[in-house]
Amino acid sequence: MTDTERLDFLQKLTDRNNYTGTVILREATTGRGWRLHEHSGDGAVLSVRKAIDIFAANYAVQGSA
């Protein structure tokens, strides 16, 4: 399975709207890593790829990359 196929699979799950239909990638509030998950709050977007892009851009800006 390619990375594109993996991302497409996650997008299809998101598009089902089983919960919110929006996703976010962020650091865990518990400080134990990062999470890509459906979310209804601020920062959630319709696209899995966009959620990853936003996190990557903010992560690099913070100087942690």
HTML snippet that shows the backbone in 3Dmol.js (N, CA, C, O; Angstrom):
<script src="https://3Dmol.org/build/3Dmol-min.js"></script>
<div id="view" style="width:600px;height:400px;position:relative"></div>
<script>
const pdb = `
ATOM      1  N   MET A   1       0.852  -1.175   0.000  1.00  0.00           N
ATOM      2  CA  MET A   1       0.000   0.000   0.000  1.00  0.00           C
ATOM      3  C   MET A   1       0.901   1.242   0.000  1.00  0.00           C
ATOM      4  O   MET A   1       1.862   1.318   0.765  1.00  0.00           O
ATOM      5  N   THR A   2       0.589   2.187  -0.843  1.00  0.00           N
ATOM      6  CA  THR A   2       1.378   3.421  -0.924  1.00  0.00           C
ATOM      7  C   THR A   2       0.895   4.443   0.098  1.00  0.00           C
ATOM      8  O   THR A   2      -0.186   4.300   0.669  1.00  0.00           O
ATOM      9  N   ASP A   3       1.701   5.469   0.321  1.00  0.00           N
ATOM     10  CA  ASP A   3       1.287   6.542   1.226  1.00  0.00           C
ATOM     11  C   ASP A   3       0.019   7.228   0.709  1.00  0.00           C
ATOM     12  O   ASP A   3      -0.859   7.589   1.492  1.00  0.00           O
ATOM     13  N   THR A   4      -0.071   7.405  -0.600  1.00  0.00           N
ATOM     14  CA  THR A   4      -1.270   8.018  -1.181  1.00  0.00           C
ATOM     15  C   THR A   4      -2.504   7.181  -0.889  1.00  0.00           C
ATOM     16  O   THR A   4      -3.553   7.719  -0.535  1.00  0.00           O
ATOM     17  N   GLU A   5      -2.386   5.875  -1.034  1.00  0.00           N
ATOM     18  CA  GLU A   5      -3.511   4.983  -0.740  1.00  0.00           C
ATOM     19  C   GLU A   5      -3.898   5.045   0.739  1.00  0.00           C
ATOM     20  O   GLU A   5      -5.080   4.997   1.079  1.00  0.00           O
ATOM     21  N   ARG A   6      -2.900   5.150   1.608  1.00  0.00           N
ATOM     22  CA  ARG A   6      -3.186   5.265   3.038  1.00  0.00           C
ATOM     23  C   ARG A   6      -3.950   6.556   3.344  1.00  0.00           C
ATOM     24  O   ARG A   6      -4.938   6.549   4.079  1.00  0.00           O
ATOM     25  N   LEU A   7      -3.478   7.653   2.771  1.00  0.00           N
ATOM     26  CA  LEU A   7      -4.153   8.936   2.989  1.00  0.00           C
ATOM     27  C   LEU A   7      -5.553   8.932   2.389  1.00  0.00           C
ATOM     28  O   LEU A   7      -6.491   9.455   2.989  1.00  0.00           O
ATOM     29  N   ASP A   8      -5.692   8.345   1.210  1.00  0.00           N
ATOM     30  CA  ASP A   8      -7.015   8.243   0.584  1.00  0.00           C
ATOM     31  C   ASP A   8      -7.963   7.437   1.464  1.00  0.00           C
ATOM     32  O   ASP A   8      -9.137   7.787   1.589  1.00  0.00           O
ATOM     33  N   PHE A   9      -7.467   6.358   2.077  1.00  0.00           N
ATOM     34  CA  PHE A   9      -8.284   5.541   2.979  1.00  0.00           C
ATOM     35  C   PHE A   9      -8.753   6.362   4.178  1.00  0.00           C
ATOM     36  O   PHE A   9      -9.931   6.329   4.534  1.00  0.00           O
ATOM     37  N   LEU A  10      -7.837   7.092   4.795  1.00  0.00           N
ATOM     38  CA  LEU A  10      -8.224   7.937   5.938  1.00  0.00           C
ATOM     39  C   LEU A  10      -9.232   9.001   5.522  1.00  0.00           C
ATOM     40  O   LEU A  10     -10.150   9.321   6.278  1.00  0.00           O
ATOM     41  N   GLN A  11      -9.062   9.550   4.315  1.00  0.00           N
ATOM     42  CA  GLN A  11     -10.002  10.560   3.842  1.00  0.00           C
ATOM     43  C   GLN A  11     -11.388   9.964   3.632  1.00  0.00           C
ATOM     44  O   GLN A  11     -12.397  10.595   3.947  1.00  0.00           O
ATOM     45  N   LYS A  12     -11.433   8.747   3.099  1.00  0.00           N
ATOM     46  CA  LYS A  12     -12.726   8.085   2.901  1.00  0.00           C
ATOM     47  C   LYS A  12     -13.432   7.839   4.230  1.00  0.00           C
ATOM     48  O   LYS A  12     -14.649   7.992   4.328  1.00  0.00           O
ATOM     49  N   LEU A  13     -12.667   7.456   5.253  1.00  0.00           N
ATOM     50  CA  LEU A  13     -13.262   7.299   6.585  1.00  0.00           C
ATOM     51  C   LEU A  13     -13.835   8.625   7.081  1.00  0.00           C
ATOM     52  O   LEU A  13     -14.933   8.669   7.636  1.00  0.00           O
ATOM     53  N   THR A  14     -13.089   9.688   6.878  1.00  0.00           N
ATOM     54  CA  THR A  14     -13.535  11.023   7.299  1.00  0.00           C
ATOM     55  C   THR A  14     -14.793  11.439   6.548  1.00  0.00           C
ATOM     56  O   THR A  14     -15.724  11.990   7.135  1.00  0.00           O
ATOM     57  N   ASP A  15     -14.810  11.170   5.254  1.00  0.00           N
ATOM     58  CA  ASP A  15     -15.935  11.584   4.408  1.00  0.00           C
ATOM     59  C   ASP A  15     -17.244  10.873   4.758  1.00  0.00           C
ATOM     60  O   ASP A  15     -18.318  11.326   4.362  1.00  0.00           O
ATOM     61  N   ARG A  16     -17.165   9.785   5.482  1.00  0.00           N
ATOM     62  CA  ARG A  16     -18.384   9.079   5.897  1.00  0.00           C
ATOM     63  C   ARG A  16     -19.222   9.887   6.888  1.00  0.00           C
ATOM     64  O   ARG A  16     -20.417   9.638   7.046  1.00  0.00           O
ATOM     65  N   ASN A  17     -18.594  10.845   7.546  1.00  0.00           N
ATOM     66  CA  ASN A  17     -19.281  11.677   8.540  1.00  0.00           C
ATOM     67  C   ASN A  17     -19.901  10.848   9.662  1.00  0.00           C
ATOM     68  O   ASN A  17     -20.970  11.188  10.169  1.00  0.00           O
ATOM     69  N   ASN A  18     -19.237   9.769  10.048  1.00  0.00           N
ATOM     70  CA  ASN A  18     -19.761   8.953  11.149  1.00  0.00           C
ATOM     71  C   ASN A  18     -19.789   9.713  12.461  1.00  0.00           C
ATOM     72  O   ASN A  18     -20.638   9.455  13.315  1.00  0.00           O
ATOM     73  N   TYR A  19     -18.871  10.645  12.624  1.00  0.00           N
ATOM     74  CA  TYR A  19     -18.824  11.433  13.850  1.00  0.00           C
ATOM     75  C   TYR A  19     -18.912  12.911  13.498  1.00  0.00           C
ATOM     76  O   TYR A  19     -19.986  13.501  13.604  1.00  0.00           O
ATOM     77  N   THR A  20     -17.816  13.515  13.085  1.00  0.00           N
ATOM     78  CA  THR A  20     -17.842  14.946  12.758  1.00  0.00           C
ATOM     79  C   THR A  20     -17.600  15.240  11.292  1.00  0.00           C
ATOM     80  O   THR A  20     -18.078  16.247  10.771  1.00  0.00           O
ATOM     81  N   GLY A  21     -16.862  14.368  10.624  1.00  0.00           N
ATOM     82  CA  GLY A  21     -16.490  14.638   9.239  1.00  0.00           C
ATOM     83  C   GLY A  21     -15.360  15.642   9.117  1.00  0.00           C
ATOM     84  O   GLY A  21     -15.027  16.073   8.013  1.00  0.00           O
ATOM     85  N   THR A  22     -14.762  16.021  10.250  1.00  0.00           N
ATOM     86  CA  THR A  22     -13.609  16.913  10.238  1.00  0.00           C
ATOM     87  C   THR A  22     -12.509  16.298  11.097  1.00  0.00           C
ATOM     88  O   THR A  22     -12.782  15.545  12.031  1.00  0.00           O
ATOM     89  N   VAL A  23     -11.273  16.628  10.770  1.00  0.00           N
ATOM     90  CA  VAL A  23     -10.127  16.031  11.455  1.00  0.00           C
ATOM     91  C   VAL A  23      -9.133  17.095  11.894  1.00  0.00           C
ATOM     92  O   VAL A  23      -9.126  18.222  11.400  1.00  0.00           O
ATOM     93  N   ILE A  24      -8.299  16.692  12.837  1.00  0.00           N
ATOM     94  CA  ILE A  24      -7.228  17.557  13.308  1.00  0.00           C
ATOM     95  C   ILE A  24      -6.024  16.685  13.627  1.00  0.00           C
ATOM     96  O   ILE A  24      -6.168  15.552  14.087  1.00  0.00           O
ATOM     97  N   LEU A  25      -4.857  17.216  13.383  1.00  0.00           N
ATOM     98  CA  LEU A  25      -3.614  16.585  13.811  1.00  0.00           C
ATOM     99  C   LEU A  25      -2.988  17.546  14.808  1.00  0.00           C
ATOM    100  O   LEU A  25      -2.745  18.709  14.486  1.00  0.00           O
ATOM    101  N   ARG A  26      -2.726  17.064  16.016  1.00  0.00           N
ATOM    102  CA  ARG A  26      -2.181  17.933  17.064  1.00  0.00           C
ATOM    103  C   ARG A  26      -1.435  17.086  18.084  1.00  0.00           C
ATOM    104  O   ARG A  26      -1.552  15.861  18.119  1.00  0.00           O
ATOM    105  N   GLU A  27      -0.672  17.774  18.903  1.00  0.00           N
ATOM    106  CA  GLU A  27      -0.021  17.083  19.996  1.00  0.00           C
ATOM    107  C   GLU A  27      -1.078  16.700  21.022  1.00  0.00           C
ATOM    108  O   GLU A  27      -2.038  17.440  21.242  1.00  0.00           O
ATOM    109  N   ALA A  28      -0.899  15.556  21.640  1.00  0.00           N
ATOM    110  CA  ALA A  28      -1.860  15.070  22.637  1.00  0.00           C
ATOM    111  C   ALA A  28      -1.869  16.006  23.845  1.00  0.00           C
ATOM    112  O   ALA A  28      -0.829  16.511  24.267  1.00  0.00           O
ATOM    113  N   THR A  29      -3.037  16.220  24.378  1.00  0.00           N
ATOM    114  CA  THR A  29      -3.153  17.083  25.557  1.00  0.00           C
ATOM    115  C   THR A  29      -2.488  16.450  26.775  1.00  0.00           C
ATOM    116  O   THR A  29      -2.186  17.142  27.747  1.00  0.00           O
ATOM    117  N   THR A  30      -2.260  15.146  26.729  1.00  0.00           N
ATOM    118  CA  THR A  30      -1.598  14.451  27.831  1.00  0.00           C
ATOM    119  C   THR A  30      -0.081  14.513  27.723  1.00  0.00           C
ATOM    120  O   THR A  30       0.634  14.078  28.625  1.00  0.00           O
ATOM    121  N   GLY A  31       0.413  15.069  26.589  1.00  0.00           N
ATOM    122  CA  GLY A  31       1.851  15.147  26.379  1.00  0.00           C
ATOM    123  C   GLY A  31       2.477  13.844  25.914  1.00  0.00           C
ATOM    124  O   GLY A  31       3.698  13.690  25.944  1.00  0.00           O
ATOM    125  N   ARG A  32       1.655  12.923  25.490  1.00  0.00           N
ATOM    126  CA  ARG A  32       2.144  11.601  25.080  1.00  0.00           C
ATOM    127  C   ARG A  32       2.056  11.408  23.575  1.00  0.00           C
ATOM    128  O   ARG A  32       1.401  10.478  23.107  1.00  0.00           O
ATOM    129  N   GLY A  33       2.706  12.271  22.819  1.00  0.00           N
ATOM    130  CA  GLY A  33       2.742  12.108  21.366  1.00  0.00           C
ATOM    131  C   GLY A  33       1.766  13.001  20.641  1.00  0.00           C
ATOM    132  O   GLY A  33       1.353  14.041  21.155  1.00  0.00           O
ATOM    133  N   TRP A  34       1.402  12.588  19.446  1.00  0.00           N
ATOM    134  CA  TRP A  34       0.492  13.360  18.599  1.00  0.00           C
ATOM    135  C   TRP A  34      -0.702  12.495  18.233  1.00  0.00           C
ATOM    136  O   TRP A  34      -0.676  11.270  18.352  1.00  0.00           O
ATOM    137  N   ARG A  35      -1.750  13.174  17.783  1.00  0.00           N
ATOM    138  CA  ARG A  35      -2.996  12.470  17.442  1.00  0.00           C
ATOM    139  C   ARG A  35      -3.575  13.038  16.140  1.00  0.00           C
ATOM    140  O   ARG A  35      -3.641  14.253  15.953  1.00  0.00           O
ATOM    141  N   LEU A  36      -3.986  12.150  15.261  1.00  0.00           N
ATOM    142  CA  LEU A  36      -4.792  12.499  14.088  1.00  0.00           C
ATOM    143  C   LEU A  36      -6.154  11.887  14.351  1.00  0.00           C
ATOM    144  O   LEU A  36      -6.295  10.664  14.387  1.00  0.00           O
ATOM    145  N   HIS A  37      -7.148  12.726  14.534  1.00  0.00           N
ATOM    146  CA  HIS A  37      -8.465  12.181  14.877  1.00  0.00           C
ATOM    147  C   HIS A  37      -9.588  13.102  14.451  1.00  0.00           C
ATOM    148  O   HIS A  37      -9.389  14.287  14.186  1.00  0.00           O
ATOM    149  N   GLU A  38     -10.780  12.516  14.393  1.00  0.00           N
ATOM    150  CA  GLU A  38     -11.963  13.326  14.131  1.00  0.00           C
ATOM    151  C   GLU A  38     -12.162  14.259  15.310  1.00  0.00           C
ATOM    152  O   GLU A  38     -11.953  13.892  16.466  1.00  0.00           O
ATOM    153  N   HIS A  39     -12.572  15.473  14.987  1.00  0.00           N
ATOM    154  CA  HIS A  39     -12.679  16.489  16.026  1.00  0.00           C
ATOM    155  C   HIS A  39     -13.688  17.530  15.577  1.00  0.00           C
ATOM    156  O   HIS A  39     -13.754  17.864  14.395  1.00  0.00           O
ATOM    157  N   SER A  40     -14.466  18.038  16.504  1.00  0.00           N
ATOM    158  CA  SER A  40     -15.472  19.036  16.146  1.00  0.00           C
ATOM    159  C   SER A  40     -15.072  20.448  16.551  1.00  0.00           C
ATOM    160  O   SER A  40     -15.803  21.397  16.266  1.00  0.00           O
ATOM    161  N   GLY A  41     -13.938  20.605  17.205  1.00  0.00           N
ATOM    162  CA  GLY A  41     -13.542  21.906  17.729  1.00  0.00           C
ATOM    163  C   GLY A  41     -12.742  22.757  16.764  1.00  0.00           C
ATOM    164  O   GLY A  41     -12.599  22.442  15.583  1.00  0.00           O
ATOM    165  N   ASP A  42     -12.225  23.845  17.310  1.00  0.00           N
ATOM    166  CA  ASP A  42     -11.412  24.769  16.524  1.00  0.00           C
ATOM    167  C   ASP A  42     -10.211  24.064  15.916  1.00  0.00           C
ATOM    168  O   ASP A  42      -9.562  23.240  16.560  1.00  0.00           O
ATOM    169  N   GLY A  43      -9.931  24.397  14.677  1.00  0.00           N
ATOM    170  CA  GLY A  43      -8.781  23.832  13.988  1.00  0.00           C
ATOM    171  C   GLY A  43      -9.081  22.593  13.169  1.00  0.00           C
ATOM    172  O   GLY A  43      -8.245  22.168  12.372  1.00  0.00           O
ATOM    173  N   ALA A  44     -10.249  22.006  13.345  1.00  0.00           N
ATOM    174  CA  ALA A  44     -10.608  20.816  12.569  1.00  0.00           C
ATOM    175  C   ALA A  44     -10.931  21.217  11.130  1.00  0.00           C
ATOM    176  O   ALA A  44     -11.552  22.251  10.885  1.00  0.00           O
ATOM    177  N   VAL A  45     -10.505  20.389  10.193  1.00  0.00           N
ATOM    178  CA  VAL A  45     -10.704  20.650   8.766  1.00  0.00           C
ATOM    179  C   VAL A  45     -11.303  19.425   8.083  1.00  0.00           C
ATOM    180  O   VAL A  45     -11.319  18.332   8.650  1.00  0.00           O
ATOM    181  N   LEU A  46     -11.787  19.615   6.878  1.00  0.00           N
ATOM    182  CA  LEU A  46     -12.425  18.524   6.132  1.00  0.00           C
ATOM    183  C   LEU A  46     -11.433  17.547   5.515  1.00  0.00           C
ATOM    184  O   LEU A  46     -11.795  16.410   5.213  1.00  0.00           O
ATOM    185  N   SER A  47     -10.196  17.971   5.326  1.00  0.00           N
ATOM    186  CA  SER A  47      -9.206  17.179   4.607  1.00  0.00           C
ATOM    187  C   SER A  47      -8.121  16.636   5.538  1.00  0.00           C
ATOM    188  O   SER A  47      -7.520  17.382   6.312  1.00  0.00           O
ATOM    189  N   VAL A  48      -7.884  15.339   5.450  1.00  0.00           N
ATOM    190  CA  VAL A  48      -6.802  14.714   6.209  1.00  0.00           C
ATOM    191  C   VAL A  48      -5.464  15.330   5.805  1.00  0.00           C
ATOM    192  O   VAL A  48      -4.633  15.640   6.659  1.00  0.00           O
ATOM    193  N   ARG A  49      -5.266  15.501   4.520  1.00  0.00           N
ATOM    194  CA  ARG A  49      -4.009  16.073   4.037  1.00  0.00           C
ATOM    195  C   ARG A  49      -3.804  17.494   4.561  1.00  0.00           C
ATOM    196  O   ARG A  49      -2.697  17.863   4.953  1.00  0.00           O
ATOM    197  N   LYS A  50      -4.870  18.283   4.566  1.00  0.00           N
ATOM    198  CA  LYS A  50      -4.766  19.658   5.062  1.00  0.00           C
ATOM    199  C   LYS A  50      -4.447  19.666   6.558  1.00  0.00           C
ATOM    200  O   LYS A  50      -3.655  20.490   7.014  1.00  0.00           O
ATOM    201  N   ALA A  51      -5.046  18.770   7.313  1.00  0.00           N
ATOM    202  CA  ALA A  51      -4.760  18.684   8.750  1.00  0.00           C
ATOM    203  C   ALA A  51      -3.273  18.399   8.970  1.00  0.00           C
ATOM    204  O   ALA A  51      -2.649  18.984   9.856  1.00  0.00           O
ATOM    205  N   ILE A  52      -2.714  17.505   8.168  1.00  0.00           N
ATOM    206  CA  ILE A  52      -1.295  17.184   8.274  1.00  0.00           C
ATOM    207  C   ILE A  52      -0.452  18.391   7.879  1.00  0.00           C
ATOM    208  O   ILE A  52       0.523  18.716   8.555  1.00  0.00           O
ATOM    209  N   ASP A  53      -0.824  19.057   6.786  1.00  0.00           N
ATOM    210  CA  ASP A  53      -0.080  20.229   6.321  1.00  0.00           C
ATOM    211  C   ASP A  53      -0.074  21.350   7.358  1.00  0.00           C
ATOM    212  O   ASP A  53       0.958  21.977   7.596  1.00  0.00           O
ATOM    213  N   ILE A  54      -1.224  21.596   7.970  1.00  0.00           N
ATOM    214  CA  ILE A  54      -1.319  22.649   8.983  1.00  0.00           C
ATOM    215  C   ILE A  54      -0.421  22.331  10.173  1.00  0.00           C
ATOM    216  O   ILE A  54       0.310  23.197  10.653  1.00  0.00           O
ATOM    217  N   PHE A  55      -0.478  21.101  10.643  1.00  0.00           N
ATOM    218  CA  PHE A  55       0.353  20.708  11.780  1.00  0.00           C
ATOM    219  C   PHE A  55       1.834  20.832  11.427  1.00  0.00           C
ATOM    220  O   PHE A  55       2.623  21.356  12.213  1.00  0.00           O
ATOM    221  N   ALA A  56       2.205  20.351  10.249  1.00  0.00           N
ATOM    222  CA  ALA A  56       3.609  20.402   9.829  1.00  0.00           C
ATOM    223  C   ALA A  56       4.102  21.844   9.737  1.00  0.00           C
ATOM    224  O   ALA A  56       5.220  22.142  10.157  1.00  0.00           O
ATOM    225  N   ALA A  57       3.282  22.739   9.193  1.00  0.00           N
ATOM    226  CA  ALA A  57       3.677  24.140   9.079  1.00  0.00           C
ATOM    227  C   ALA A  57       3.835  24.781  10.456  1.00  0.00           C
ATOM    228  O   ALA A  57       4.789  25.524  10.689  1.00  0.00           O
ATOM    229  N   ASN A  58       2.916  24.501  11.357  1.00  0.00           N
ATOM    230  CA  ASN A  58       3.002  25.074  12.702  1.00  0.00           C
ATOM    231  C   ASN A  58       4.141  24.462  13.493  1.00  0.00           C
ATOM    232  O   ASN A  58       4.789  25.156  14.276  1.00  0.00           O
ATOM    233  N   TYR A  59       4.391  23.208  13.310  1.00  0.00           N
ATOM    234  CA  TYR A  59       5.474  22.515  14.004  1.00  0.00           C
ATOM    235  C   TYR A  59       6.818  23.103  13.596  1.00  0.00           C
ATOM    236  O   TYR A  59       7.685  23.329  14.440  1.00  0.00           O
ATOM    237  N   ALA A  60       6.988  23.351  12.297  1.00  0.00           N
ATOM    238  CA  ALA A  60       8.233  23.921  11.793  1.00  0.00           C
ATOM    239  C   ALA A  60       8.418  25.350  12.298  1.00  0.00           C
ATOM    240  O   ALA A  60       9.540  25.754  12.602  1.00  0.00           O
ATOM    241  N   VAL A  61       7.342  26.114  12.390  1.00  0.00           N
ATOM    242  CA  VAL A  61       7.408  27.496  12.859  1.00  0.00           C
ATOM    243  C   VAL A  61       7.864  27.541  14.311  1.00  0.00           C
ATOM    244  O   VAL A  61       8.573  28.465  14.708  1.00  0.00           O
ATOM    245  N   GLN A  62       7.464  26.552  15.107  1.00  0.00           N
ATOM    246  CA  GLN A  62       7.832  26.515  16.510  1.00  0.00           C
ATOM    247  C   GLN A  62       9.296  26.145  16.707  1.00  0.00           C
ATOM    248  O   GLN A  62       9.804  26.183  17.827  1.00  0.00           O
ATOM    249  N   GLY A  63       9.969  25.792  15.628  1.00  0.00           N
ATOM    250  CA  GLY A  63      11.384  25.467  15.714  1.00  0.00           C
ATOM    251  C   GLY A  63      11.670  24.077  16.225  1.00  0.00           C
ATOM    252  O   GLY A  63      12.802  23.776  16.603  1.00  0.00           O
ATOM    253  N   SER A  64      10.660  23.223  16.244  1.00  0.00           N
ATOM    254  CA  SER A  64      10.844  21.878  16.785  1.00  0.00           C
ATOM    255  C   SER A  64      11.235  20.864  15.722  1.00  0.00           C
ATOM    256  O   SER A  64      11.625  19.743  16.048  1.00  0.00           O
ATOM    257  N   ALA A  65      11.133  21.244  14.466  1.00  0.00           N
ATOM    258  CA  ALA A  65      11.421  20.268  13.386  1.00  0.00           C
ATOM    259  C   ALA A  65      12.893  20.193  13.101  1.00  0.00           C
ATOM    260  O   ALA A  65      13.315  19.432  12.230  1.00  0.00           O
TER     261      ALA A  65
END
`;
const viewer = $3Dmol.createViewer("view");
viewer.addModel(pdb, "pdb");
viewer.setStyle({}, {cartoon: {color: "spectrum"}});
viewer.zoomTo();
viewer.render();
</script>
